[in-house]
């Protein structure tokens, strides 16, 4: 059963990385789009992916609350926006003037 342990460990590591990447201190979810039509949602996501090729699928979240009471299903699309990182600290330019003397 060593293979099973390896898979379980990989799954746990992946879950931890996912949790850290989407932790509240790492960024926030920003609302993008809402609709009751699944085809409209799919078209919106396809257009978003087409115009932003670097977009990762796990940066998008679709919420579809349960509609047990018979009300029509509604979809909300959000995107994870990471907080900006710290500004890189640039060292001052060296002074290349000849020494006086």
N, C-alpha and C positions, 0 to 999 in steps of 0.2 A: 503493500500500500504506500510506498514512498512517493509514487506519482500523484496520488490523491493528496498527500500532505503538501506537495509542491504547488499543486493547483490552488489549494486552500490558502497557502501563504501568499501566492501571487494575487489572488482575489482580495485578500485582506490589505495588502500593500496598495493595490489599485484603489480600493475604497478609501484608505487613509489619504492618498494623494488627491483624490477627488474632493474629499471633505476639506482638506487644507486649501485647495485651489478656490473653492467656493465659500470659504468661511466669511462671516460678516466683516472681519477686519481686512479681508483681501479685496472686497468690492461690494457691489450691490446689483440687484436685478432691476432693470429699467423696463417699464411697460412700452411695448411697440405697437400692438395691434390687437383688435378684438373683433370677433365675428361669430355668427351662428352657423356659418356655412363652412363645412370641412374642405370643400374644393377651393373656396376663396382663401382659406388659411394656407392650404398647400401652395397655391399660386403665389401668395405673398412670400412664403418661406423660400420658394424656388427663385423668385426674383431677388430676394435678399442675398442668397447664396451666389447667384449669377453676378451680382454687382460687387460682392465682397468675397473674392475667392479665398482669402485667408481666414474667413470665418469658420470656426470650429463648431461642429454640430452640438457639442455639449455646452456651448455658450448660449444656446437657446433653450427656453423652457416653455412648454405648452401646458397650460392649466385648463382642465375641462371638468368643472365641478359636476358631481353626480346629479343626475336629474331623475331621481326615482319618482318624483311626484307627477311625472308626465310632461313637465315643461320641456321645451326644446333645449337641446344641448347648446352650450355656449363655450367658445374657445378664447383664451387670452394668451398672447405670445409676449414673452419677456426675453430680454438679452442681458447676460452678465457683463457688467462694466467694471473692470478692475480699478481700484484706486490708483492714482498716479504714483509711481515710485519716487523716491527722493531724487532731487536734482543731482546730477553728477558734479562732484567737486573738481573744478579745474585748477591745476596749479598755475600760479602767475607766470607770465612769460619771463624768461631770464633777461636781464639787462645786458645788452651786448655793446655798451659804450666802452671805449678804451679807458683804462684807469688813468686818472690824472696823477702826475707826479713829477 
